[in-house]
Amino acid sequence: MVTHKDLDVWKKSLDLAAHIYSLTSRFPKEELYGLTSQMRRAAVSIPSNISEGAARHSRKEFVQFLHVASGSVAELETQLVLASRMGLLPPNTSMAQVEEIRKMLLGLLRSLKKKSITHHSSPITPLL
């Protein structure tokens, strides 16, 4: 059976979330409830929404959750830029990973939207 664990975008977004935890662990303590918390939440939201959407039994819901994951990618990108402007991170830190995940999500969304909706099948089975 195919699950979200088989999706490369889920695997890469987990890697990114772990990386964000590592980066933010070096932020000043006064950022713990600010930028640190926001960046961690956005980063964790990406693989979480991919997995939740894949677990649903409709392509429409999967697409909806992938859009939420894409929104979290945009949030994280903004927070990385802000952290850089504040001198907490070097410029362009993790931007290549963020862009790769954005492109993968867009590709998955395109693929799901092109396929006809079939009842009685897993929303991700036809992709693999």
N, C-alpha and C positions, 0 to 999 in steps of 0.2 A: 504494500500500500504506500502511496506517495503522500508525504506530508510537507509541512513548511520546512522541516529540517533538511529536506532535499533541495531547497532553493538556495542558490548561491547568494542572492541578495540578502536573505535572512542571515546566512553565515557571516557575510562581510559586515552587515550592520551590527551583529553581536561583537565582532572584532572592534568596530568603531566605538561602540558603547564602552567596552573594556578600556580602550585607549583614552577615551574622554575621562573616565574615572581616574586613570593614572595621571593625566594632565592636570585635572582639577585638584588632585590631592596636594599639589604644590602651590595652590592659590592661597593668598592670605586668609587667615581665620575669619576676618570680617566679611569675607565673601561667601562664607559657608551657607548662609540663608539667602544669598542673592544669586550671583552669577554661577557659582558652583552648583547649587541646587537646580537652577534652571537648565544648565547645560546637561547635567546628568539625567534629568527628567526627559528632556528632548531626545537625548541619545538612546535612552532605554525605550522610549515610545516607538522608535522606528522598528526594531525587531518584534516588539510586543504587538504592534498593530498588524504586521505581516503575519505573524503566527495566529492571531485571533481571527483575522479575515480568512485565512486559509482553512481554519477549523470550521468556519460556517459552511452551510450546505447550499449556498447559492453564489453564483458568479457575481451577481449584483452586489451582494454584501462584501465579497472579497474585494471587488473594485473600490467600494466605499472605504474600506479599511486601508487599502493601498494609497488612496488619496490622503487619508489622515497621516499615514507614514510619510508621505511626500511633504506634507505641511510641517511635520516634525524635522525633516531634513532642512527645510528653509529656516525654521527657528534656530536650529543648531548652527547653521551657517552664519546667521546674524549674530549669534552669541559668540562665535569664534572671532568674527570681525571685531566686535566690541572688546573682547578680551585682549585682542592684539592692540587695539587703539589705547587701551588702558595700560599697556606695557606688561600684561600678565603672560602673554604668549608671543613668540616671534610671528611676523607676518606670514600669512598663508598656511599656518599650522593646520594640518588635517584636511585642508581644502581638497586635495586630490581624492582622498577617501570619500568625502562628502559628495563630490561631483560624480564619482564612479557609482555610488549608491543611488544618486538621483537618476542617472542615466539607466541604471538597471531597473529601477522602479517604473520609469516611463516606458521602457521596453516591455516589461511585464504587463503594465496597464494596456498598452497597445495590443499586445497579443490576446489578452483576455477580452478586450472590446471587439476584436475581429472575429473571434470564434463565436459560433452560434451557441446560445444557451441550451444546454441539455439537462433535462431533469434526470434524477437517479445517478448522477455521476459526481465525483469529487470535483470541486472547482479548479484544482490544479492538475489533475490527472492528464488532461490533453496537452499540457505544456511540455511534458517531458518525453 
